[in-house]
Amino acid sequence: MTITRSDPEPPGDSSVGGSGPRTAMQQIARFGHPITRRLLATDGFTQPRLEAILGTDLQVRVLRQDELVAEQLPATVSEALRLAGPDRVIVRRSCLINADMVTASVNYVVAVSGPATAAGTDDLHVPIGRGLVSRGLSQRRLVLRAGVTRWPDGRLCAFKAYVIMLGEHQPLCYIREIFNPSFVPPEHAAVSDEDLSWADEPDYSRSQPAHPSTVRRGGCDAESPRTDGQCSRPLPVLVHPRESDSLTTDLAAAARGQAFVVHLSARTSAALDAATLPARRALAICAAAVLKHGLDLPIVTIGQLHTNSEPCRTPTDFETSAGDQEYHRAAAQLEYWRVANPPIALCTQMLRGAADRYQASVVRDLLIEVAAMLPIAASAPTASRELYSSIAPLHISRTVRSCESDATRPQLTRHEWDRSTQLLWIGDRNHEFTSQHLSFAARVRNPLAVTLGPTATPDDVEFLCRYLNPIRRPGRLTLIPALSGTRTADALPALFEAATRGGTPVSWMCDPMHADDPAAAIHTYVSACRTTGTAPAGLHLDCEPRSRLGTGLDTGRALHCVITTLSAMWAS
């Protein structure tokens, strides 16, 4: 039998964290509206009560989840959970949204790692309360504080903070819930600075080293059974094979409809210049956040780095000044893309600018909601271990350079890698596939992406599947048909079915930005996917400067394609 009850502090006691002589129930009584008082004083799960207030079902959206050490937490939380400094905790940030994608509450959860895993509360897809009920675990809630705080847009809102106890003595997690003031009236007795001060956020300046699985190293991995200590080609060693394997797994999930990919590219070198890197990274974050909020799927973001058209180099080439410059440029861009602090101010500006272009309130409100959530989703330290968050781990793609024959070069094997990138991409939509491109791509283990031009046929797809993925490895091959003209509607199902006939798993991504009507192309793509039983795996976006002489990217057009993709997938 599951027992759920709420235990406010005894009259006259001071709550953990120093709330003064006022008890939690006395704090709740200071709210003017009965709806707010009933919600804060509930002795059951918050979500059903909030659904009753709104008259609609609510869904959980996990913004991000991280693993930290207890010494990074303030005393407010560590004492409530009875933690010692080296104890590990899971920090989750989530929100509850309605059918119109409007946020009803924002939740901050700190759970003790061991008990959380045992109780299943580390599962991103199951609300904590319902997960405990399904396991028949006895629990009670100890309310620490209730009052007013700030909603992400700056308005005052109601909140409560409590601890869920397993049985009588074992703390499981600390939860702070804040409620949208549009739904839960925040009218309250006179608010003081003390009412707004409740320190429960981690100290992110004391970040811990990254989890071993996220540490990136240079050179060959002699201990990896997949590499056998061999490198694939003499390009700079910028990535680890585990990153390519991780991306392959993500792409395989996208092919099954269990993830969605955003691939950012560009046609011109000006769009890939280092000066545009912050804007491209911000666009990747914005697109991932909007899609995550709307689809509730893990979002895989892939961005292209600047490249030139020179052929592959030998090791001695990198002893030259030009080789060193190319290496350092590529390494610097890759490092910035991976670990630089997210440009949240620029992201917010992009989303709000895109919102201003829409008169439809649902779309405009969605973009504004996501912009408000971004600072919450991005507040964890860069060294933390990310799971499926609105800002997904970022991968890099780079156009394959033609490889000249080299009689002295050792033969490659299926266990070797291109260590300069995770994703090998043959990306010119008018490209005639040369034997050099395809031969090199077929001989490395990296995931591969190929753009199909408007003249591509089902026979081309069958050939690419057989040649590039003969063992039918899930996530190995991504195909990106360039959508243009009216021929697309008839051509896409035949391309999809060509891969299906050979039994080759393919991640099919949509490339709409060069069609006469990108919105129509996206709807055609999603419709063709649904008709043939193909999962829409992702969206390929070219982002170019707004003018020939400018360096600012036309991010509004790309975000319009993101919104259209959401609409098409909702409609299907």
VEXDREN-2710 file (C-alpha; in Angstrom, 1 decimal):
% VEXDREN-2710
k/r/px/py/pz
1/MET/0.0/0.0/0.0
2/THR/1.3/3.5/-0.9
3/ILE/1.0/6.1/1.8
4/THR/1.3/9.8/0.8
5/ARG/0.9/12.6/3.3
6/SER/2.2/16.1/3.9
7/ASP/3.7/17.1/7.2
8/PRO/4.2/20.8/7.8
9/GLU/6.4/21.9/10.7
10/PRO/4.9/22.0/14.2
11/PRO/3.7/25.5/15.2
12/GLY/6.5/27.8/16.3
13/ASP/9.3/25.7/14.8
14/SER/11.6/27.3/12.3
15/SER/11.9/25.5/9.0
16/VAL/15.2/24.2/7.6
17/GLY/17.1/27.1/5.9
18/GLY/16.0/29.8/8.4
19/SER/12.5/30.8/7.4
20/GLY/12.0/32.5/10.8
21/PRO/9.2/31.8/13.3
22/ARG/6.6/31.5/10.5
23/THR/5.6/27.9/9.8
24/ALA/4.9/26.6/6.4
25/MET/1.1/26.6/7.0
26/GLN/1.3/30.1/8.2
27/GLN/3.2/31.1/5.1
28/ILE/0.5/29.5/2.9
29/ALA/-2.2/31.3/4.8
30/ARG/-0.7/34.6/3.7
31/PHE/-1.9/34.0/0.1
32/GLY/-5.1/35.7/-0.8
33/HIS/-6.7/33.3/-3.3
34/PRO/-8.2/30.0/-2.1
35/ILE/-7.0/28.1/-5.2
36/THR/-3.4/29.0/-4.3
37/ARG/-3.8/28.1/-0.7
38/ARG/-5.3/24.7/-1.6
39/LEU/-2.6/23.9/-4.1
40/LEU/0.2/24.7/-1.7
41/ALA/-1.3/22.9/1.2
42/THR/-2.2/19.7/-0.7
43/ASP/-1.2/16.5/1.0
44/GLY/-1.0/14.6/-2.3
45/PHE/0.8/14.9/-5.6
46/THR/0.9/18.4/-7.1
47/GLN/0.4/17.4/-10.8
48/PRO/-3.2/16.1/-10.4
49/ARG/-4.2/19.1/-8.4
50/LEU/-2.7/21.5/-11.0
51/GLU/-4.5/19.5/-13.7
52/ALA/-7.8/20.0/-11.9
53/ILE/-7.2/23.7/-11.6
54/LEU/-6.4/24.0/-15.4
55/GLY/-9.0/21.5/-16.5
56/THR/-6.5/19.7/-18.8
57/ASP/-3.8/17.1/-18.7
58/LEU/-0.2/18.1/-18.1
59/GLN/3.0/16.6/-19.5
60/VAL/6.5/16.6/-18.0
61/ARG/9.3/18.2/-20.0
62/VAL/12.8/17.6/-18.5
63/LEU/14.9/20.6/-19.3
64/ARG/18.1/19.0/-18.1
65/GLN/19.5/16.6/-15.5
66/ASP/23.0/16.6/-14.0
67/GLU/25.0/14.7/-11.4
68/LEU/26.8/16.8/-8.8
69/VAL/28.4/16.3/-5.3
70/ALA/26.7/17.3/-2.2
71/GLU/29.3/19.9/-1.2
72/GLN/28.1/22.0/-4.1
73/LEU/24.6/22.3/-2.4
74/PRO/23.7/25.0/0.1
75/ALA/22.9/23.9/3.7
76/THR/19.2/24.4/3.0
77/VAL/19.2/21.3/0.8
78/SER/22.1/19.2/2.2
79/GLU/20.7/19.4/5.7
80/ALA/17.2/18.5/4.6
81/LEU/18.5/15.5/2.7
82/ARG/21.1/14.6/5.5
83/LEU/24.0/14.7/3.0
84/ALA/27.7/14.6/3.5
85/GLY/30.2/16.4/1.2
86/PRO/31.2/13.5/-1.0
87/ASP/27.7/12.2/-1.5
88/ARG/26.4/12.4/-5.1
89/VAL/23.1/13.9/-6.0
90/ILE/21.0/14.2/-9.2
91/VAL/19.8/17.7/-10.0
92/ARG/16.8/17.8/-12.4
93/ARG/15.0/20.8/-13.9
94/SER/11.7/20.2/-15.5
95/CYS/8.4/21.8/-16.2
96/LEU/4.7/20.8/-16.6
97/ILE/3.1/22.0/-19.9
98/ASN/-0.5/21.8/-21.2
99/ALA/-1.6/20.9/-24.7
100/ASP/-0.9/24.4/-26.0
101/MET/2.8/24.1/-24.8
102/VAL/2.2/26.7/-22.0
103/THR/4.2/26.1/-18.9
104/ALA/2.1/25.5/-15.8
105/SER/5.0/25.0/-13.3
106/VAL/8.7/24.8/-13.2
107/ASN/10.3/22.2/-10.9
108/TYR/13.8/21.9/-9.3
109/VAL/14.6/18.5/-7.9
110/VAL/17.7/17.3/-5.9
111/ALA/17.7/13.6/-5.3
112/VAL/20.2/11.4/-3.5
113/SER/21.8/9.3/-6.2
114/GLY/21.6/5.9/-4.5
115/PRO/18.1/6.0/-3.2
116/ALA/16.9/7.8/-6.3
117/THR/18.2/5.0/-8.6
118/ALA/16.7/2.3/-6.3
119/ALA/13.3/4.1/-6.3
120/GLY/13.3/4.8/-10.0
121/THR/13.2/8.6/-9.6
122/ASP/16.1/9.1/-11.9
123/ASP/13.9/8.0/-14.8
124/LEU/13.5/11.1/-17.0
125/HIS/10.2/9.9/-18.5
126/VAL/8.3/9.1/-15.3
127/PRO/7.0/11.8/-12.9
128/ILE/8.5/11.3/-9.5
129/GLY/5.2/10.9/-7.6
130/ARG/3.7/8.5/-10.1
131/GLY/6.9/6.5/-10.2
132/LEU/6.8/6.0/-6.4
133/VAL/3.1/5.0/-6.5
134/SER/3.7/2.5/-9.2
135/ARG/6.4/0.8/-7.0
136/GLY/4.2/0.8/-3.9
137/LEU/6.7/2.8/-1.9
138/SER/5.5/4.4/1.4
139/GLN/6.3/8.1/1.4
140/ARG/5.5/11.4/3.1
141/ARG/6.2/15.0/2.4
142/LEU/7.8/17.4/4.7
143/VAL/7.0/21.0/3.7
144/LEU/9.9/23.3/4.3
145/ARG/8.7/26.6/3.0
146/ALA/6.0/28.3/0.9
147/GLY/5.8/31.8/-0.4
148/VAL/6.6/34.0/-3.4
149/THR/9.5/34.0/-5.8
150/ARG/10.0/35.1/-9.4
151/TRP/8.6/33.4/-12.5
152/PRO/11.2/33.1/-15.4
153/ASP/9.7/36.3/-17.0
154/GLY/10.2/38.3/-13.8
155/ARG/6.6/38.2/-12.4
156/LEU/5.9/37.2/-8.8
157/CYS/4.6/33.7/-8.4
158/ALA/3.8/31.2/-5.7
159/PHE/6.1/28.4/-4.7
160/LYS/6.6/25.7/-2.2
161/ALA/9.6/23.6/-1.2
162/TYR/9.4/20.2/0.4
163/VAL/11.3/16.9/1.0
164/ILE/9.9/13.5/0.0
165/MET/10.7/10.9/2.7
166/LEU/10.7/7.2/2.1
167/GLY/9.1/5.6/5.1
168/GLU/9.7/7.7/8.3
169/HIS/13.4/8.5/8.2
170/GLN/14.9/8.3/4.7
171/PRO/15.0/11.5/2.7
172/LEU/14.7/10.8/-1.1
173/CYS/14.6/14.2/-2.8
174/TYR/14.2/17.9/-2.3
175/ILE/11.6/19.6/-4.6
176/ARG/10.9/23.3/-5.2
177/GLU/7.9/24.0/-7.4
178/ILE/7.0/27.4/-8.8
179/PHE/3.6/28.0/-10.4
180/ASN/2.7/30.1/-13.4
181/PRO/1.0/33.3/-12.1
182/SER/-1.4/33.3/-15.0
183/PHE/-2.9/30.1/-13.6
184/VAL/-2.2/30.2/-9.8
185/PRO/-2.8/33.7/-8.4
186/PRO/0.2/34.9/-6.5
187/GLU/-1.6/37.7/-4.5
188/HIS/0.2/37.6/-1.1
189/ALA/0.5/39.6/2.0
190/ALA/3.2/42.3/1.9
191/VAL/6.4/40.8/0.4
192/SER/9.7/41.5/2.0
193/ASP/13.3/40.7/0.9
194/GLU/13.3/37.9/3.4
195/ASP/10.2/36.4/1.7
196/LEU/12.1/36.3/-1.7
197/SER/15.3/34.8/-0.2
198/TRP/15.5/31.1/-0.2
199/ALA/18.9/29.8/-1.1
200/ASP/18.7/26.3/-2.6
201/GLU/20.7/26.5/-5.8
202/PRO/24.0/24.6/-6.2
203/ASP/27.3/26.5/-6.3
204/TYR/28.2/25.9/-9.9
205/SER/31.6/27.6/-9.5
206/ARG/32.7/24.5/-7.6
207/SER/32.3/22.2/-10.6
208/GLN/33.6/18.7/-10.4
209/PRO/35.7/17.0/-13.1
210/ALA/33.7/15.6/-16.0
211/HIS/32.5/12.0/-15.8
212/PRO/35.1/9.7/-17.3
213/SER/32.8/8.8/-20.2
214/THR/32.7/12.5/-21.3
215/VAL/36.5/13.1/-21.1
216/ARG/37.9/13.7/-24.6
217/ARG/41.5/12.7/-25.3
218/GLY/43.8/13.1/-28.2
219/GLY/45.7/10.4/-30.0
220/CYS/44.7/6.8/-30.7
221/ASP/43.0/4.8/-28.0
222/ALA/45.1/1.7/-27.7
223/GLU/42.7/0.2/-25.1
224/SER/39.6/0.5/-27.3
225/PRO/38.6/-2.9/-28.8
226/ARG/37.0/-1.0/-31.7
227/THR/40.1/0.9/-32.8
228/ASP/42.8/-1.6/-32.2
229/GLY/45.1/1.3/-31.6
230/GLN/44.8/2.5/-35.2
231/CYS/44.0/5.9/-36.6
232/SER/42.1/6.2/-39.9
233/ARG/43.8/9.0/-41.8
234/PRO/46.6/11.6/-41.1
235/LEU/44.3/14.4/-40.1
236/PRO/44.4/16.2/-36.7
237/VAL/43.2/13.9/-33.9
238/LEU/40.4/16.1/-32.6
239/VAL/37.7/13.6/-31.5
240/HIS/37.6/10.2/-29.8
241/PRO/36.0/7.2/-31.4
242/ARG/33.5/6.9/-28.5
243/GLU/32.0/10.2/-29.7
244/SER/31.4/8.8/-33.1
245/ASP/29.9/5.7/-31.6
246/SER/27.7/7.8/-29.4
247/LEU/26.5/9.8/-32.4
248/THR/25.8/6.5/-34.3
249/THR/23.6/5.4/-31.4
250/ASP/21.8/8.7/-31.4
251/LEU/21.2/8.5/-35.1
252/ALA/19.9/5.0/-34.8
253/ALA/17.4/6.2/-32.2
254/ALA/16.3/9.0/-34.6
255/ALA/15.7/6.4/-37.3
256/ARG/13.3/4.6/-34.9
257/GLY/11.5/7.8/-34.1
258/GLN/13.0/7.9/-30.6
259/ALA/15.1/11.1/-31.1
260/PHE/15.2/14.0/-33.5
261/VAL/18.3/15.5/-35.2
262/VAL/19.1/19.1/-36.1
263/HIS/21.9/19.4/-38.6
264/LEU/23.3/22.9/-39.1
265/SER/25.2/23.5/-42.3
266/ALA/26.0/26.3/-44.8
267/ARG/26.8/26.7/-48.4
268/THR/29.3/29.5/-48.2
269/SER/32.5/29.9/-46.3
270/ALA/31.3/33.3/-45.0
271/ALA/28.5/31.5/-43.1
272/LEU/31.1/29.1/-41.5
273/ASP/33.6/31.9/-40.5
274/ALA/34.7/31.9/-36.9
275/ALA/32.9/35.2/-36.5
276/THR/29.6/33.5/-37.0
277/LEU/30.3/30.6/-34.6
278/PRO/28.5/32.1/-31.5
279/ALA/25.4/32.7/-33.7
280/ARG/25.5/29.2/-35.1
281/ARG/25.9/27.7/-31.6
282/ALA/23.0/29.9/-30.4
283/LEU/20.9/28.8/-33.3
284/ALA/21.6/25.1/-32.5
285/ILE/20.6/25.7/-28.9
286/CYS/17.4/27.5/-29.9
287/ALA/16.3/24.9/-32.4
288/ALA/17.0/22.1/-30.0
289/ALA/15.2/23.8/-27.2
290/VAL/12.1/24.5/-29.3
291/LEU/11.9/20.9/-30.7
292/LYS/12.6/19.4/-27.3
293/HIS/9.7/21.4/-25.8
294/GLY/7.4/20.6/-28.6
295/LEU/8.2/16.9/-29.3
296/ASP/9.5/15.7/-25.9
297/LEU/12.2/13.7/-27.7
298/PRO/16.0/13.7/-27.2
299/ILE/17.4/16.3/-29.6
300/VAL/20.8/15.6/-31.3
301/THR/22.4/18.8/-32.6
302/ILE/25.1/18.6/-35.3
303/GLY/27.0/21.6/-36.5
304/GLN/29.4/22.1/-39.4
305/LEU/32.8/23.6/-38.8
306/HIS/34.7/25.7/-41.3
307/THR/36.7/23.7/-43.9
308/ASN/38.5/24.3/-47.1
309/SER/38.6/22.3/-50.3
310/GLU/42.2/21.1/-50.1
311/PRO/42.9/17.4/-50.4
312/CYS/43.8/15.1/-47.5
313/ARG/47.2/15.8/-45.9
314/THR/50.0/13.5/-44.9
315/PRO/51.6/13.8/-41.4
316/THR/54.5/15.9/-42.7
317/ASP/52.1/18.5/-44.1
318/PHE/51.1/19.4/-40.6
319/GLU/54.7/20.3/-39.8
320/THR/54.3/23.3/-42.0
321/SER/53.0/26.6/-40.9
322/ALA/49.8/26.3/-43.0
323/GLY/49.1/22.9/-41.5
324/ASP/49.5/24.2/-38.0
325/GLN/47.2/27.1/-38.6
326/GLU/44.5/24.8/-40.0
327/TYR/44.8/22.4/-37.1
328/HIS/44.6/25.1/-34.5
329/ARG/41.7/26.8/-36.2
330/ALA/39.7/23.5/-36.4
331/ALA/40.7/22.6/-32.8
332/ALA/39.6/26.1/-31.5
333/GLN/36.3/25.9/-33.2
334/LEU/35.6/22.4/-32.0
335/GLU/36.5/23.3/-28.4
336/TYR/34.3/26.4/-28.5
337/TRP/31.4/24.4/-29.9
338/ARG/31.7/21.8/-27.2
339/VAL/32.4/23.5/-23.9
340/ALA/32.0/27.3/-24.2
341/ASN/29.3/28.7/-21.9
342/PRO/26.0/28.8/-23.8
343/PRO/25.3/32.2/-25.3
344/ILE/21.9/32.4/-23.5
345/ALA/21.4/36.1/-24.0
346/LEU/21.9/35.7/-27.8
347/CYS/19.6/32.6/-27.7
348/THR/16.8/34.6/-26.0
349/GLN/17.2/37.5/-28.4
350/MET/16.9/35.0/-31.4
351/LEU/13.7/33.4/-30.0
352/ARG/12.0/36.7/-29.1
353/GLY/12.9/38.1/-32.5
354/ALA/11.4/35.1/-34.1
355/ALA/8.3/35.4/-31.9
356/ASP/7.8/38.9/-33.1
357/ARG/7.3/37.6/-36.7
358/TYR/4.2/35.5/-35.7
359/GLN/0.7/36.8/-35.2
360/ALA/-0.5/33.4/-34.2
361/SER/-0.5/33.4/-30.4
362/VAL/0.3/29.7/-29.9
363/VAL/3.5/30.0/-31.9
364/ARG/4.5/33.3/-30.4
365/ASP/3.8/32.1/-26.9
366/LEU/5.7/28.9/-27.5
367/LEU/8.9/30.8/-28.6
368/ILE/8.6/33.2/-25.6
369/GLU/8.1/30.2/-23.2
370/VAL/11.2/28.5/-24.5
371/ALA/13.2/31.7/-24.3
372/ALA/12.2/32.0/-20.6
373/MET/13.1/28.4/-19.9
374/LEU/16.6/28.6/-21.5
375/PRO/18.4/30.2/-18.6
376/ILE/17.0/27.5/-16.3
377/ALA/18.1/24.7/-18.7
378/ALA/21.5/26.1/-19.2
379/SER/22.5/26.9/-15.6
380/ALA/24.3/23.7/-14.9
381/PRO/28.2/23.6/-15.0
382/THR/29.8/22.7/-18.3
383/ALA/31.7/19.8/-16.6
384/SER/28.5/18.1/-15.5
385/ARG/27.3/14.9/-17.1
386/GLU/24.4/15.8/-19.4
387/LEU/21.5/13.5/-20.1
388/TYR/18.6/14.3/-22.4
389/SER/18.2/18.0/-21.9
390/SER/16.8/20.8/-24.0
391/ILE/20.4/21.7/-24.8
392/ALA/21.7/18.4/-26.0
393/PRO/25.4/17.3/-26.3
394/LEU/26.7/18.9/-29.5
395/HIS/28.5/17.0/-32.3
396/ILE/30.5/18.4/-35.2
397/SER/30.3/17.5/-38.9
398/ARG/32.8/18.5/-41.6
399/THR/32.6/18.1/-45.3
400/VAL/34.7/15.1/-46.6
401/ARG/37.7/16.3/-48.5
402/SER/38.7/14.4/-51.6
403/CYS/41.4/11.8/-50.7
404/GLU/44.3/11.4/-53.2
405/SER/45.7/7.9/-53.6
406/ASP/48.8/7.2/-51.5
407/ALA/50.7/4.0/-52.2
408/THR/52.6/4.4/-48.9
409/ARG/49.5/4.7/-46.8
410/PRO/48.6/1.6/-44.8
411/GLN/45.3/-0.1/-45.7
412/LEU/42.3/0.9/-43.6
413/THR/40.1/-1.6/-41.8
414/ARG/36.5/-1.6/-40.6
415/HIS/37.8/-0.8/-37.1
416/GLU/39.5/2.5/-38.1
417/TRP/38.2/6.0/-37.8
418/ASP/38.4/9.5/-39.1
419/ARG/39.6/11.2/-36.0
420/SER/39.0/14.8/-37.2
421/THR/35.2/14.6/-37.0
422/GLN/32.3/12.5/-35.7
423/LEU/30.1/12.7/-38.8
424/LEU/31.5/12.3/-42.3
425/TRP/29.2/14.3/-44.6
426/ILE/29.1/14.4/-48.4
427/GLY/27.0/17.5/-48.6
428/ASP/27.0/19.1/-52.0
429/ARG/23.4/18.6/-53.2
430/ASN/24.6/18.7/-56.9
431/HIS/27.6/16.4/-56.1
432/GLU/28.4/13.5/-58.3
433/PHE/29.8/11.0/-55.9
434/THR/33.4/10.2/-56.7
435/SER/35.0/6.9/-56.0
436/GLN/37.5/8.7/-53.8
437/HIS/34.8/10.1/-51.5
438/LEU/32.7/6.9/-51.3
439/SER/35.8/4.6/-51.0
440/PHE/37.1/6.5/-48.0
441/ALA/33.7/6.9/-46.4
442/ALA/33.0/3.1/-46.8
443/ARG/36.3/2.2/-45.0
444/VAL/35.9/4.1/-41.8
445/ARG/33.5/3.4/-38.9
446/ASN/32.2/7.0/-38.4
447/PRO/28.5/7.6/-39.1
448/LEU/28.0/8.9/-42.6
449/ALA/25.6/11.4/-44.1
450/VAL/24.9/12.0/-47.8
451/THR/22.8/14.7/-49.4
452/LEU/20.7/13.4/-52.3
453/GLY/20.3/15.9/-55.1
454/PRO/17.0/16.5/-56.9
455/THR/18.0/13.9/-59.6
456/ALA/18.7/11.1/-57.1
457/THR/16.8/7.8/-57.9
458/PRO/15.8/4.8/-55.9
459/ASP/18.7/2.9/-57.6
460/ASP/21.1/5.5/-56.2
461/VAL/19.7/4.9/-52.7
462/GLU/20.0/1.1/-53.1
463/PHE/23.7/1.5/-54.2
464/LEU/24.5/3.9/-51.3
465/CYS/22.9/1.5/-48.8
466/ARG/24.8/-1.5/-50.1
467/TYR/28.1/0.2/-50.5
468/LEU/28.2/2.4/-47.4
469/ASN/26.4/0.1/-44.9
470/PRO/26.7/-3.5/-46.1
471/ILE/26.4/-4.9/-42.6
472/ARG/23.2/-2.8/-42.0
473/ARG/24.5/-1.2/-38.8
474/PRO/21.7/1.1/-37.3
475/GLY/22.7/4.7/-37.2
476/ARG/25.6/4.3/-39.7
477/LEU/23.9/6.0/-42.7
478/THR/21.9/9.2/-42.9
479/LEU/20.4/10.3/-46.2
480/ILE/19.3/13.9/-46.7
481/PRO/17.1/14.4/-49.8
482/ALA/17.2/18.0/-51.1
483/LEU/13.5/19.0/-51.4
484/SER/12.6/21.2/-54.4
485/GLY/9.8/21.5/-56.9
486/THR/6.7/19.4/-57.2
487/ARG/8.6/16.2/-58.0
488/THR/9.4/15.8/-54.3
489/ALA/5.9/14.5/-53.4
490/ASP/6.2/11.6/-55.8
491/ALA/9.9/11.0/-55.4
492/LEU/10.3/10.7/-51.6
493/PRO/8.2/7.5/-51.0
494/ALA/10.1/5.7/-53.7
495/LEU/13.4/6.8/-52.1
496/PHE/12.3/5.6/-48.7
497/GLU/11.1/2.3/-50.0
498/ALA/14.3/1.6/-51.8
499/ALA/16.2/1.5/-48.5
500/THR/13.5/-0.6/-46.9
501/ARG/13.6/-3.2/-49.7
502/GLY/17.3/-3.9/-48.9
503/GLY/16.7/-4.0/-45.2
504/THR/19.1/-1.1/-44.5
505/PRO/18.3/1.1/-41.6
506/VAL/18.5/4.8/-42.7
507/SER/18.0/8.0/-40.8
508/TRP/16.0/10.2/-43.2
509/MET/16.4/13.9/-42.7
510/CYS/14.5/16.8/-44.3
511/ASP/16.4/19.6/-46.3
512/PRO/13.7/22.2/-47.0
513/MET/15.5/25.5/-47.1
514/HIS/16.2/25.5/-50.9
515/ALA/12.7/24.6/-52.0
516/ASP/10.5/27.2/-53.5
517/ASP/8.2/26.8/-50.5
518/PRO/10.1/25.4/-47.5
519/ALA/6.9/25.0/-45.4
520/ALA/5.2/23.0/-48.1
521/ALA/8.4/20.9/-48.5
522/ILE/8.4/20.1/-44.8
523/HIS/4.8/19.0/-44.8
524/THR/5.5/16.9/-47.9
525/TYR/8.4/15.2/-46.1
526/VAL/6.5/14.5/-42.9
527/SER/3.5/13.2/-44.9
528/ALA/5.7/10.9/-47.0
529/CYS/7.2/9.6/-43.8
530/ARG/3.9/8.8/-42.3
531/THR/2.6/7.2/-45.5
532/THR/5.5/4.8/-45.8
533/GLY/5.9/4.2/-42.0
534/THR/9.3/6.0/-42.0
535/ALA/10.3/7.9/-38.9
536/PRO/11.0/11.6/-39.5
537/ALA/14.6/11.6/-38.2
538/GLY/15.7/15.2/-38.4
539/LEU/16.0/18.6/-40.0
540/HIS/18.9/19.9/-42.1
541/LEU/19.2/23.6/-41.9
542/ASP/21.5/25.9/-44.0
543/CYS/22.0/29.2/-42.2
544/GLU/23.5/32.0/-44.4
545/PRO/24.3/35.7/-43.8
546/ARG/21.4/38.0/-44.3
547/SER/23.3/39.9/-47.0
548/ARG/26.2/39.3/-49.3
549/LEU/28.4/41.7/-47.3
550/GLY/27.0/41.0/-43.8
551/THR/28.2/38.6/-41.1
552/GLY/24.8/38.3/-39.3
553/LEU/23.1/35.0/-39.9
554/ASP/19.5/34.8/-41.1
555/THR/18.4/32.7/-38.1
556/GLY/14.7/33.7/-38.4
557/ARG/14.3/31.7/-41.6
558/ALA/15.9/28.6/-39.9
559/LEU/13.6/28.9/-36.8
560/HIS/10.6/29.3/-39.1
561/CYS/11.5/25.9/-40.6
562/VAL/11.8/24.5/-37.0
563/ILE/8.3/25.8/-36.1
564/THR/6.9/24.4/-39.4
565/THR/8.4/21.0/-38.6
566/LEU/6.7/21.0/-35.2
567/SER/3.3/21.9/-36.8
568/ALA/3.7/19.2/-39.4
569/MET/4.6/16.6/-36.8
570/TRP/1.8/17.6/-34.5
571/ALA/-0.7/17.4/-37.4
572/SER/0.4/14.0/-38.4
END
